[in-house]
């Protein structure tokens, strides 16, 4: 039984026709645009494949340099990295911090006064000299 033309075009077992079809398509492309355009297109594509990862790596390093900063937590002095102008938590103490201009600052709600404790030496009244 001889296969008809519809079976030959659809069936993938007839691989010889795929090669002929590719040859026909390439011939049409070369006839329309010429060899120099085809060769230039392939060379431009290969150059893009070589140059694009290099440019991408340089751009990514620049982005990291401008957006990632490293500083220590103002509460526990643990050093870690964070994104500029973003809020984060200290991995050591859990304090909520915001990164501003390369330094971490504590995030305090509106109206909160941040104070520092000071040690005060204590003397008993009995220890004071009498006048």
DAGI-V102991 format. One record per helix or strand. SS is the DSSP state (A for helix, B for strand). FROM is the first residue (numbers start at 1). TO is the last residue. If there is no record, write none. Layout:
BEGIN
{{SS,FROM,TO} {SS,FROM,TO}}
END
This chain:
BEGIN
{{A,5,10} {A,15,33} {A,35,67} {B,68,72} {B,79,83} {B,87,89} {B,96,100} {B,103,106} {A,125,127}}
END
